[in-house]
Amino acid sequence: MRRPVAVAGSAVLLTGLALPLYWMLVASFTPEAELFEAPRLIPSTLSLAHYRALFDARDFWIPIRNSLVVAGATTAVALPVATACAYAIARLPVPGRGVLLSVILAVSMFPQISIVGPLYLILRALRLLNTYPGLVLPYLTFSTPLAVWLLTAFIRRLPRDLEQAAMMDGASRLRAAWDVLLPLAAPGIASTAILTFLYCWNEFLFALSFTLGPERYTVPVSVMLFRSRYRIPWGEVLAATVVASIPVVILVLTCQRRIVAGLSAGASKG
């Protein structure tokens, strides 16, 4: 009796989650004149007009490039730093590690709006406004603490025996960490990298505040500025949302096994 109920509940949940995504995809191919008519699960006509306008008139490749560069650079810098910090906290006798982790978590949860003004003045003084480094540096201040917190929790669950055995065989701590711990921690590192990338890809406030023109707008800022004085081009907004979701979907599907392996390994090892 429980199994059919569980299957039915899962089906309802998946339907509720998938329906908005399906509607977004279908609406992005629906002509503008039919968008606000009676909703149809299967549209009578399909059109690529929204996608043509997106790339021909709005050059949407530019914000996609900007988001990929900023998110990729932030992840590439934050991940090695966070891995080293997490290893030190999880494996070395760091005094006050509990307080340190609490401070790190507090930094990642700090409201961004409260520091936009000071960061703007600092970036302007350094002449980094409207540049890639001017976005990567603020993103690092929030993504790195979160990555440290996640990786510390994962590394703590990994057994110490293999590292200790390697050091007993003559390997240094650094060599044992590189050859033994990092391969074991690869699923957790991959999961953290994906979360860091997604945070940077979706970030809006810093991107809006520290970019001054369309040549440096990221995807969320560019989509927000689609609206004109008299209308909102919903078809183009939906098409842009579909395009912006493609890199995320590819990333998650590509690394799905590592994510699942990371979550299951972290839950099963003590």
N, C-alpha and C positions, 0 to 999 in steps of 0.2 A: 504493500500500500504506500509505503514511504517513497519508493523509487518512482512511481508514476507522478506523485505530487512534486518530487524534486525535479523531475524532467520538465513537467509543465511549468513550474516556477522559473526554471532556468530559461525555458523558451520565451516566456513572457518578458523576463529581464533582458535577454538578448534582443528581442524585438524592440523593446523600448529604447535600447541603446543604439540599435542599428537604424531605426526609422529616421531620426533627424539627419544622420549621415546620408542615407539614401535620398531623402528629400533635398538636401543641399546639392547632391550630385545631379539629380534630375532637374532641379530648378536652374542650375547653371547652364543647362542645354535648352531651357524653355525660352521662347521669344519674349521680349519685354512686355508685349501687349497681353500675353496670357498669364503673366506671373500672378496677377491679382484677381484672376477669375476663380471659379470654383476649383478647389484643389483636385488634382488627379494623380493617382499613383503612377500611371503610365501616361505621359503627355501625348497629345495627338500629333504634334510636330516637334522635331528636334532642330536646334540651330547652333552653329558655332560662332554666332555674332558676338557674344560676350567675350569669348576667348580671343577673337580677332581684335576687338577693341582693346582688350587687356594688353596685348603684346604689340599691336601696331600703333595705337594712339598713346598708350601710357608707358610703354617700354618697361613692362613689369619684370623683364630680365634683370634690370638694375637692382631693385630691392631684393630679389632672390639672391643675386651675387653678393650683395652687402651682408645679408643675413648669414649666408654660408661662410663668408670670410670671418665675420665677427664671432659667430658661434663656434666655428672650427678652431680659430685661434685661441679663444678663451678656453675651450676644452683641452687643447693641446698644451696650454701653459698650466691650467689648474690641476690637471690630473697627475702629472709627476710630482708637483709640489704637495698635493693632498696625500698622495700615496706615501711619500717620505714622512710627512707629519703623522699620518695615521700609524705607520709602522713604529715610529718613535714612541707614540703615546701607548700603543697596544703592547709593545714588546720590551721597551726599555724602562728602567726605574725612574720615571719622570715624577718629581714631587708635585703633589696637588693636581694630579691628572683629572680628577673629577671636577674640580673648579675650572680647570682649563677647558675641558669639554663643554661645561655649562656656558662659559664665556664665548666659545666658538659657536655654539648653537644660538646664543643670544644675538651674535653679530649677524648670522644668516637670517634671523627673524626680525631684524631691526627694520622699522618702516622706511622705505626708500624715499618717500616724499619729504621726510624730515632732513635729508642731507642733499637734496637736489641743488639747493641754493649754494651751499659751500663748495660742492663738487663742481658746479658750473664756474664759480670764480677761480678755482684751482686750475681747471682745464683751460680756461681762457688765459690765465697767466702763463701757462705752459704752451699756449698756442696749439692745443690739441682738440679744440672744438671742430666738429665736422670732419673728423678723421677716424680711421679705424682704431688706432690706439686710444683715442678719446672715448671709445665705447668699450674696448676690451678691458681697460684698467678698472672702470667702475663695475663691470660685470664680474671681474675677478674677486672684488671685495665681498660679493655675496655668494658666488658659486663655489669658491674655494672652501670656506668654512663648512658649507653643507656637504661637500665632497669629503672633507676630513672626517666629519661626524659619521657619514655612512660607511666609509672605509674602515674607520676604527672599530665600529661594531662588527664588521665582517671579519677583519683580521683577528679580533679577539676570539672568534669562534673556531679558528683554524688550530689544529693540534700543533704543539711545540715540538713533538718528538722528532720529526724529520729534520727540523732545523738544528736541534741539539745533536742529533746523530751526525749531521754534516760537519758541525763545529768540532765534534769529538774526532772526526777523521782528518782534522787539520784545516778546514775551511774557515775563513774569517767570517765575522757576523755579516759583513756586507756581501760576501760571496754566497753565504747560506741564504740570505734574504733574496738575492738576485736569482739563484739557481733553483731554490726550493720553494720559498714563500710566494714569489711572484706568479709562477705557474699555477699554484693552488688558488691564489687570489684573483686569477684572471676573470672568472665570472663576475665577481664583485666589482672589479675595476671596470669591466664592460658595462655593467648596470649603471655604475656611477657616471661613466662617460656619457651614456645615453641621457640620463637625467640632467646632467650639466648642459649638454647640447640643447635639449628641449627647453630648459630654462632660458638660455640665451636666445633661442629661436623665437620664443613667445614673448620675450621681455618688451615692454612698451614704454614705460615712463622715462627711463634713461635715454632710450633711442629717440624719443620725441624731444627731450630737453637738450640733448647734446649734438643733434644734427640740425643743420641750417638750410639744407636744400635737398632736392630730389636725388642728387648724385650720391648721397650718403644715407638716404632713408632706408630703413629696414622694412621687412614685409608688413608687420603690424602697423607701423606708422603710415606706410604708403596706402594700405587699405583704408585706414581711418580718414585719410585726406581725399578719398575718392569723392566724398560728398561735395556737392556744389551749393550755391546759395539757394537754389529753388528746388532741387531734387536730389535724391540719393539713388545712384544707379545700382539697384539691388542685384541685377543680373551680373554685372561686372564684379560686385563684391562677392557674390557666391562663387563665381568662376575663380576669383583670386584666392578664396578660401580653399577651394579644391586643389588648386596648384600649390598653395603653401602647405597643404597636408601631405603632398606626395613624398617629399624628402623624409618627413617624419615616419610615414608608413613604411617606406623602403628601409629606413634605419632599424625600426622595430622588428620588421619581418626578417631582416638579415641577421640580427643579433638575438632573435627570439630564444634560441637554444641556450645561449650564454646567460640570458636574463633568468630563464627558468632554472638553469643549473646553479646560478649564483644564489637565488632565493632558496632553493632546496638545500644547497650545501650549507648556507648560513643557518638554516633552521635545524639541521640535523647534527651538526658537529658542535661539541662543547669543549 
